[in-house]
Amino acid sequence: MKLRESIDFLLKYTFLLLTILIFLLCLFGVNYINYAYKLDISRNNVIIFVLTLLCLIIIFIIKKTLFKKIKVKNNRCIFIVAFILFLCQIVLIYCYYFETDWDVLRIIDTAYRLAEKDNVVLKFPNYFSHYPNNIFIMMLFSKIIALSNIVGVGKYSYFIILVVQSVLNNLTGILIYFVLRKISQKQYLAWTGYIFYILLIWISPWVSIPYSDSIGLIFPISILYLYLVLDCKKFFILKIIGIGVLSTIGYFVKPQIIIISIALIIITILYIKKDNYKVGIIVIFTLSLTFIVCITWINIFQKDNRLSINKEYEITYTHFIKMGLNNNTNGGYWHNDVEDSFSKATKMERQEENLNEIKLRVRNYGLLGLLKHQIKKTLTIYNDGTFGWGLEGRFYYKIKESDFKMADHVRNFYYGDGEYYHIFKYITQGTWLLILFLLIGNIFERNLTNKIRVIYLALIGLFLFESIFEARSRYLYIYIPIFIVIATFGLENMYRKILSFSEKNKIDK
């Protein structure tokens, strides 16, 4: 018991310390520290946060009156709202979507060429040898394109991919609602989380970029949901298999997804009850078998001889650690590091050179220099409510003409040079700063459950992952649903503490 209490203490206060430091750094440090990909509006972070907080306070003041008038007795309403939002999102995407450059262009172009089957000449023949982690989503897109061709809607295949991403996006919102409902048993909390989803995820134009961020968004929250419903013994084994399938596929979509799976396995092992050892063995065995089967299936699914994969070209994890230590872009993407890795003929040479460069950079920084570098990386990763929108390569690569009447207004809202783009940035930045602040409210959480422990550990793990590897705020995107869940609980804890304090003052008077 003492060991578990010590783990709880360490888990809770490590999470809270990181949360407080990140929030304060974003709020006050941004005006004094120069870092990569700095938002122009971030100099107004204090004002943005205060205004957003005031909006939240006003909502809570009218909350009682609002909920008396609006009574929702079942969960049917969430599906209706989600369906309406899905239709709205499709219209918005149609108004502003465009073709982008960087990795997306290479994935989409290859997907189209492989879908054609005959006389395939790859435009980017070495890309997937360098980045085999993107083969799976490329093959997934290729199958969607091929299916579109079969049913006679091939000319709309690109947009169909975006529709699929929109479906996953809106399902993510529904899962946020049900996760909060499951843990708290409070509907108003579930709706609060869903509102955060609308302001931060649904509104985000990342849904229009066919890449791992949008496809991967649903995985962490889905894994968490299946973990939460394990306490219901019905379909127990199927739920375990579901976690295994989602974890494995998620890893091939975006490696960071596996962090939450590792977190729930660790917490399950550490906090398993003595009379549940047999159940634990069944869980581990089922997960292991599922991993093996899924990996085998994925390797078959993504195998295509036309890709001509050369394993010696692979850009290994050491490359991303090296890039995360570069001083030129404060740990962000640096073309020189990429060219240096490409110049090495073999995987072994690349690994050796990367490890030597990592050691050199760490030595050159020193302890204080490394700390300063980490502060800049943290700001790069966490201080952007748009999550790096518009910052990748030739972002607005091909913009299609549109005769849709509202297209210009929508594009002015989402495009970097748009008349209303600052409104989009202010909304997302304000909501994100509020989310970071509300995380601190979990300091008032007294009794930790496994559900909360998993979230704490997953977000600590995510922080460590992002601290070590290349710095991009976009890499946080798939975990925003998890941030929303735990921030909503932070809000509830804060609210409960304020009520308790005010009631105590009334009694004292």
DAMO-V901992 format. One record per pair of residues at least 6 apart in sequence whose ideal C-beta (glycine too) atoms are under 8 Angstrom apart, sorted by sequence separation. I is the first residue (numbers start at 1). J is the second residue. D is the distance in Angstrom with one decimal. If there is no record, write none. Layout:
# DAMO-V901992
I_J_D + I_J_D
This chain:
# DAMO-V901992
99_105_7.2 + 114_120_6.3 + 128_134_6.6 + 148_154_5.0 + 180_186_7.8 + 181_187_6.5 + 184_190_7.3 + 208_214_8.0 + 230_236_6.7 + 251_257_5.9 + 325_331_6.6 + 326_332_7.9 + 328_334_5.4 + 344_350_4.1 + 390_396_7.6 + 412_418_3.8 + 415_421_6.3 + 41_48_7.1 + 113_120_5.2 + 127_134_7.8 + 128_135_5.3 + 153_160_6.9 + 206_213_5.7 + 207_214_5.4 + 250_257_3.4 + 251_258_4.5 + 272_279_7.9 + 324_331_4.6 + 411_418_6.0 + 412_419_4.3 + 413_420_4.6 + 414_421_7.0 + 445_452_6.7 + 476_483_7.9 + 30_38_7.4 + 113_121_7.3 + 148_156_6.7 + 149_157_7.1 + 181_189_7.7 + 206_214_5.7 + 250_258_6.7 + 272_280_4.8 + 323_331_7.2 + 326_334_4.8 + 328_336_7.4 + 362_370_6.6 + 365_373_5.9 + 412_420_4.7 + 413_421_6.6 + 448_456_7.8 + 99_108_7.6 + 113_122_6.2 + 145_154_7.2 + 148_157_3.8 + 180_189_5.2 + 181_190_4.1 + 230_239_5.6 + 323_332_7.8 + 341_350_5.7 + 344_353_5.8 + 412_421_6.9 + 466_475_6.0 + 113_123_7.2 + 128_138_7.0 + 180_190_4.2 + 229_239_6.3 + 230_240_7.5 + 247_257_7.2 + 323_333_6.9 + 413_423_6.7 + 414_424_6.3 + 442_452_7.8 + 466_476_7.2 + 247_258_6.1 + 250_261_7.6 + 269_280_7.1 + 323_334_5.9 + 326_337_5.9 + 409_420_7.5 + 413_424_5.4 + 30_42_4.7 + 31_43_5.7 + 110_122_6.1 + 145_157_4.4 + 148_160_5.4 + 178_190_7.3 + 180_192_7.7 + 268_280_6.8 + 341_353_8.0 + 30_43_6.7 + 110_123_7.4 + 144_157_6.7 + 177_190_4.6 + 180_193_4.5 + 226_239_5.1 + 340_353_7.4 + 341_354_7.1 + 109_123_5.3 + 110_124_6.4 + 177_191_7.2 + 179_193_7.8 + 247_261_3.9 + 323_337_4.6 + 462_476_7.5 + 30_45_5.6 + 109_124_6.7 + 268_283_6.8 + 322_337_6.0 + 323_338_7.7 + 26_42_7.8 + 144_160_6.2 + 145_161_7.6 + 177_193_6.4 + 201_217_7.3 + 226_242_5.0 + 227_243_6.5 + 28_45_8.0 + 106_123_7.9 + 110_127_7.3 + 144_161_5.5 + 176_193_5.0 + 177_194_4.8 + 226_243_5.0 + 340_357_7.9 + 462_479_5.6 + 27_45_5.4 + 28_46_7.4 + 106_124_4.5 + 110_128_7.1 + 176_194_6.1 + 243_261_7.0 + 319_337_7.1 + 26_45_6.3 + 27_46_6.1 + 265_284_7.9 + 319_338_8.0 + 322_341_8.0 + 396_415_6.7 + 141_161_5.8 + 144_164_6.5 + 176_196_7.9 + 177_197_8.0 + 223_243_5.7 + 226_246_7.1 + 396_416_7.3 + 459_479_7.1 + 106_127_4.7 + 173_194_5.9 + 176_197_5.1 + 243_264_7.6 + 395_416_7.6 + 458_479_7.6 + 27_49_6.2 + 265_287_7.4 + 319_341_4.8 + 223_246_5.1 + 315_338_7.9 + 459_482_6.6 + 114_138_7.8 + 173_197_4.4 + 222_246_5.4 + 223_247_6.1 + 458_482_6.3 + 459_483_7.1 + 114_139_7.5 + 172_197_7.3 + 173_198_7.2 + 315_341_5.5 + 390_416_4.4 + 107_134_5.8 + 111_138_5.2 + 115_142_4.9 + 219_246_5.7 + 223_250_7.2 + 315_342_8.0 + 389_416_7.9 + 455_482_6.0 + 459_486_7.1 + 103_131_7.3 + 106_134_8.0 + 110_138_5.5 + 111_139_7.6 + 114_142_4.6 + 115_143_7.8 + 173_201_6.8 + 219_247_8.0 + 117_146_8.0 + 172_201_6.6 + 173_202_6.2 + 107_137_6.5 + 111_141_4.0 + 112_142_7.6 + 115_145_4.0 + 219_249_7.5 + 220_250_7.5 + 455_485_6.6 + 456_486_7.6 + 103_134_6.6 + 107_138_4.6 + 111_142_4.0 + 115_146_4.3 + 219_250_3.7 + 316_347_6.6 + 319_350_7.0 + 455_486_4.9 + 110_142_7.6 + 169_201_6.7 + 170_202_7.4 + 318_350_7.6 + 322_354_4.8 + 108_141_6.5 + 112_145_5.9 + 169_202_6.8 + 312_345_7.2 + 314_347_5.7 + 318_351_5.6 + 321_354_7.3 + 325_358_6.3 + 107_141_6.6 + 111_145_5.8 + 115_149_6.5 + 216_250_6.5 + 219_253_6.7 + 223_257_7.7 + 312_346_5.0 + 313_347_7.8 + 316_350_6.4 + 327_361_7.7 + 452_486_7.5 + 219_254_7.8 + 312_347_5.2 + 315_350_7.4 + 316_351_5.8 + 319_354_5.5 + 322_357_5.1 + 326_361_7.2 + 224_260_6.4 + 311_347_6.8 + 318_354_3.7 + 322_358_5.3 + 325_361_4.2 + 216_253_4.5 + 220_257_5.9 + 223_260_5.4 + 227_264_5.1 + 318_355_5.8 + 321_358_5.7 + 325_362_6.7 + 452_489_7.3 + 169_207_4.9 + 215_253_5.6 + 216_254_4.1 + 219_257_4.7 + 223_261_5.9 + 316_354_7.1 + 327_365_8.0 + 386_424_7.4 + 220_259_8.0 + 322_361_7.2 + 386_425_6.0 + 220_260_4.8 + 224_264_7.8 + 247_287_7.9 + 318_358_6.7 + 325_365_7.6 + 385_425_7.1 + 166_207_5.7 + 212_253_5.2 + 213_254_7.3 + 216_257_5.9 + 223_264_7.3 + 115_157_7.9 + 165_207_5.3 + 179_221_6.5 + 212_254_4.4 + 240_282_7.8 + 244_286_6.9 + 248_290_7.1 + 331_373_6.7 + 385_427_7.9 + 386_428_5.4 + 165_208_7.7 + 175_218_7.1 + 182_225_7.4 + 240_283_5.7 + 244_287_4.7 + 248_291_5.5 + 330_373_6.8 + 385_428_3.6 + 386_429_7.3 + 243_287_6.9 + 247_291_7.5 + 385_429_3.7 + 439_483_7.3 + 442_486_6.5 + 445_489_7.1 + 112_157_7.9 + 162_207_7.1 + 165_210_6.8 + 169_214_7.0 + 172_217_5.3 + 176_221_6.2 + 179_224_6.0 + 183_228_6.6 + 237_282_7.7 + 241_286_6.3 + 244_289_7.8 + 245_290_6.1 + 249_294_6.6 + 331_376_7.0 + 384_429_7.6 + 385_430_7.2 + 162_208_5.7 + 168_214_7.2 + 172_218_4.8 + 175_221_4.6 + 179_225_5.3 + 182_228_4.8 + 240_286_4.5 + 244_290_2.9 + 248_294_3.7 + 252_298_5.5 + 327_373_7.0 + 330_376_4.1 + 331_377_4.2 + 385_431_6.3 + 441_487_7.9 + 168_215_6.8 + 171_218_5.8 + 175_222_6.2 + 178_225_6.4 + 182_229_6.9 + 240_287_6.2 + 243_290_7.9 + 244_291_5.8 + 248_295_6.1 + 330_377_6.0 + 385_432_3.5 + 439_486_6.2 + 442_489_6.3 + 162_210_6.6 + 169_217_6.3 + 325_373_7.3 + 332_380_6.0 + 384_432_7.7 + 385_433_7.1 + 435_483_5.6 + 439_487_5.3 + 441_489_7.5 + 442_490_4.7 + 445_493_5.6 + 161_210_4.8 + 165_214_4.3 + 168_217_6.3 + 169_218_7.8 + 172_221_5.8 + 179_228_6.3 + 237_286_6.2 + 241_290_5.2 + 245_294_5.7 + 249_298_7.0 + 331_380_6.7 + 435_484_6.5 + 438_487_4.0 + 441_490_3.1 + 444_493_4.1 + 108_158_7.3 + 165_215_6.4 + 168_218_4.6 + 175_225_5.3 + 240_290_7.4 + 244_294_6.7 + 248_298_7.0 + 252_302_7.8 + 330_380_5.8 + 438_488_7.3 + 440_490_6.4 + 441_491_5.9 + 443_493_7.6 + 444_494_6.9 + 436_487_7.8 + 439_490_5.2 + 441_492_7.5 + 442_493_6.0 + 158_210_7.4 + 435_487_4.5 + 438_490_4.1 + 441_493_4.4 + 444_496_7.1 + 324_377_7.1 + 434_487_7.9 + 438_491_4.8 + 441_494_3.8 + 444_497_4.9 + 382_436_7.2 + 438_494_7.1 + 441_497_7.8 + 99_158_7.7 + 97_159_7.1 + 94_159_7.1 + 97_162_6.0 + 93_159_7.8 + 93_162_5.4 + 141_210_6.3 + 93_163_7.9 + 90_163_6.3 + 93_166_6.4 + 137_211_7.2 + 137_212_5.5 + 140_215_7.3 + 90_166_5.8 + 89_166_5.1 + 134_212_7.2 + 137_215_5.8 + 86_166_6.2 + 89_169_7.0 + 86_167_7.0 + 89_170_6.9 + 392_474_7.6 + 391_474_8.0 + 86_170_4.4 + 388_472_5.9 + 85_170_6.1 + 381_466_5.2 + 388_473_4.5 + 387_473_4.8 + 388_474_4.1 + 83_170_7.9 + 386_473_7.9 + 387_474_5.1 + 82_170_5.1 + 85_173_7.3 + 82_171_7.9 + 377_466_7.6 + 378_467_7.4 + 384_473_4.1 + 387_476_6.1 + 377_467_6.5 + 381_471_5.4 + 383_473_7.7 + 387_477_4.7 + 82_173_5.9 + 380_471_4.5 + 381_472_7.0 + 382_473_7.1 + 82_174_5.2 + 380_472_7.5 + 381_473_5.3 + 374_467_6.2 + 380_473_6.6 + 387_480_7.7 + 377_471_4.4 + 381_475_7.2 + 382_476_7.2 + 79_174_7.0 + 381_476_6.3 + 78_174_6.0 + 78_177_5.1 + 78_178_7.9 + 75_177_7.8 + 108_210_6.0 + 75_178_7.5 + 107_210_7.4 + 107_211_7.0 + 104_209_6.1 + 75_181_7.3 + 104_210_6.2 + 104_211_5.1 + 103_211_6.8 + 96_205_6.7 + 100_209_6.1 + 98_208_7.7 + 97_208_4.4 + 78_190_7.8 + 96_208_6.8 + 81_194_7.7 + 85_198_7.1 + 89_202_6.6 + 136_249_7.8 + 93_207_6.6 + 72_187_6.4 + 93_208_5.0 + 78_194_7.0 + 136_252_4.2 + 137_253_5.9 + 85_202_6.0 + 136_253_6.3 + 89_207_6.8 + 72_191_7.9 + 133_252_7.4 + 67_188_6.1 + 133_255_6.7 + 63_188_7.5 + 333_470_6.5 + 332_470_6.7 + 331_470_6.6 + 332_471_4.9 + 333_472_7.3 + 331_471_3.8 + 332_472_6.6 + 330_471_6.7 + 329_471_8.0 + 324_467_7.9 + 324_468_6.1 + 324_469_4.9 + 323_469_7.8 + 324_470_4.9 + 321_468_5.9 + 323_470_4.6 + 324_471_6.1 + 321_469_6.0 + 320_469_4.5 + 320_470_4.8 + 317_469_7.6 + 136_298_6.3 + 139_301_6.2 + 139_302_4.7 + 136_301_7.4 + 139_304_7.0 + 136_302_5.1 + 135_302_4.7 + 135_307_7.1 + 135_309_7.8 + 132_309_6.6 + 128_307_5.4 + 129_308_7.6 + 132_311_7.9 + 271_450_5.6 + 129_309_5.3 + 128_309_6.2 + 129_310_4.5 + 206_387_6.7 + 129_311_7.4 + 132_314_6.0 + 204_386_7.6 + 268_450_7.3 + 271_453_7.1 + 125_308_6.6 + 129_312_8.0 + 130_313_5.3 + 204_387_7.2 + 206_389_6.7 + 267_450_5.5 + 122_306_7.4 + 126_310_7.5 + 129_313_3.7 + 130_314_6.7 + 131_315_6.2 + 205_389_6.3 + 122_307_7.4 + 129_314_6.7 + 130_315_5.0 + 200_385_7.2 + 204_389_7.5 + 120_306_5.0 + 122_308_7.9 + 267_453_4.8 + 126_313_6.0 + 267_454_5.0 + 114_304_6.3 + 264_454_4.7 + 267_457_6.2 + 263_454_5.1 + 266_457_6.4 + 114_306_6.4 + 263_455_7.9 + 114_307_7.9 + 260_454_7.1 + 263_457_4.1 + 264_458_7.8 + 263_458_4.0 + 110_307_7.8 + 260_458_4.2 + 263_461_5.9 + 259_458_5.6 + 262_461_6.8 + 260_461_8.0 + 259_461_4.5 + 259_462_5.5 + 256_462_6.7 + 259_465_6.3 + 205_414_4.7 + 256_465_6.1 + 130_342_7.1 + 256_475_6.3 + 260_479_7.9 + 203_424_7.4 + 257_478_6.4 + 256_478_6.5 + 260_482_7.0 + 228_451_5.9 + 256_479_7.3 + 203_427_6.7 + 204_428_7.0 + 227_451_7.5 + 254_478_6.1 + 203_428_6.8 + 227_454_6.6 + 199_427_6.4 + 200_428_6.2 + 199_428_7.4 + 224_454_7.0 + 200_431_4.8 + 224_455_7.3 + 199_431_4.3 + 200_432_6.4 + 196_431_6.7 + 200_435_7.1 + 220_458_7.4 + 196_435_6.7 + 220_478_5.9 + 224_482_6.7 + 219_478_6.8 + 220_479_5.7 + 217_477_6.8 + 221_481_4.0 + 213_474_5.9 + 217_478_5.2 + 220_481_6.5 + 221_482_6.5 + 224_485_7.5 + 216_478_4.6 + 220_482_5.5 + 7_270_6.3 + 217_480_7.8 + 213_477_4.8 + 217_481_7.2 + 221_485_7.6 + 213_478_6.3 + 4_270_7.1 + 183_449_7.8 + 4_271_6.5 + 183_451_5.4 + 206_474_7.7 + 183_452_7.8 + 206_477_6.2 + 204_477_7.8 + 201_480_5.8 + 200_480_6.1 + 201_481_7.0 + 201_484_7.8 + 197_481_7.1 + 200_484_7.0 + 197_484_6.0 + 104_392_8.0 + 196_484_4.6 + 103_392_7.8 + 102_392_4.6 + 101_392_7.6 + 102_393_3.3 + 193_484_5.4 + 196_487_7.0 + 100_392_7.0 + 101_393_4.2 + 102_394_7.4 + 105_397_6.6 + 193_485_6.2 + 196_488_6.7 + 36_329_4.7 + 100_393_7.3 + 101_394_3.8 + 102_395_7.7 + 36_330_4.3 + 100_394_7.5 + 101_395_6.9 + 35_330_5.0 + 36_331_7.4 + 37_332_6.4 + 100_395_5.5 + 193_488_4.3 + 36_332_4.3 + 100_396_7.1 + 101_397_4.2 + 192_488_5.4 + 100_397_5.0 + 98_396_5.8 + 99_397_5.2 + 98_397_7.0 + 99_398_3.9 + 189_488_5.8 + 192_491_6.7 + 98_398_6.1 + 99_399_8.0 + 189_489_7.7 + 98_399_4.4 + 99_400_7.9 + 98_400_6.5 + 183_485_7.7 + 97_400_7.8 + 189_492_5.8 + 176_481_5.2 + 180_485_6.0 + 184_489_7.2 + 175_481_7.1 + 179_485_5.5 + 183_489_7.4 + 186_492_7.6 + 95_402_6.7 + 176_484_5.8 + 180_488_5.8 + 184_492_7.0 + 95_404_5.6 + 172_481_5.6 + 176_485_6.3 + 180_489_8.0 + 94_404_6.9 + 95_406_6.0 + 96_407_7.0 + 95_407_4.3 + 96_410_4.8 + 95_410_3.9 + 96_411_4.9 + 95_411_6.8 + 96_413_7.8 + 92_410_5.8 + 96_414_4.9 + 96_415_7.2 + 45_383_7.5 + 36_376_7.3 + 35_376_4.1 + 38_379_7.7 + 42_383_5.8 + 33_375_6.5 + 34_376_7.7 + 35_377_7.7 + 42_384_7.7 + 33_376_6.4 + 37_380_5.7 + 35_379_4.6 + 36_380_5.0 + 39_383_7.1 + 35_380_5.2 + 38_383_7.8 + 39_384_5.7 + 29_375_7.2 + 33_379_6.2 + 39_385_8.0 + 37_384_6.9 + 39_386_7.3 + 30_379_6.5 + 25_375_6.7 + 29_379_6.5 + 37_388_6.4 + 25_378_6.1 + 26_379_6.8 + 30_383_5.9 + 25_379_6.2 + 37_391_5.4 + 22_378_6.3 + 26_382_5.9 + 21_378_8.0 + 25_382_7.6 + 26_383_4.4 + 25_383_7.6 + 22_382_5.2 + 48_426_6.2 + 52_430_3.6 + 56_434_6.5 + 51_430_6.7 + 52_431_6.6 + 41_422_6.8 + 48_429_5.6 + 49_430_6.7 + 52_433_6.5 + 53_434_6.5 + 48_430_4.7 + 52_434_4.8 + 41_425_5.2 + 45_429_7.4 + 49_433_4.4 + 53_437_7.3 + 41_426_6.4 + 48_433_6.3 + 49_434_6.9 + 39_425_6.7 + 42_429_7.1 + 41_429_6.0 + 45_433_6.4 + 49_437_6.9 + 39_429_6.9 + 27_433_7.0 + 26_433_6.5 + 23_433_7.6 + 26_436_6.4 + 23_436_4.5 + 22_436_6.2 + 23_437_5.6 + 23_439_7.4 + 19_436_7.0 + 23_440_6.6 + 19_439_4.3 + 20_440_5.8 + 19_440_5.6 + 16_439_7.9 + 19_442_7.8 + 16_440_6.7 + 16_442_6.5 + 15_442_7.3 + 16_443_5.3 + 12_442_7.6 + 12_445_7.4 + 36_471_7.1 + 56_491_8.0 + 60_495_6.9 + 12_448_6.4 + 37_473_7.0 + 11_448_7.3 + 8_448_5.2 + 15_456_4.3 + 18_459_8.0 + 11_453_6.1 + 14_456_7.9 + 18_460_6.6 + 12_456_6.6 + 15_459_6.6 + 8_453_7.4 + 11_456_5.1 + 15_460_5.7 + 18_463_5.7 + 11_457_6.3 + 14_460_5.9 + 11_460_7.6
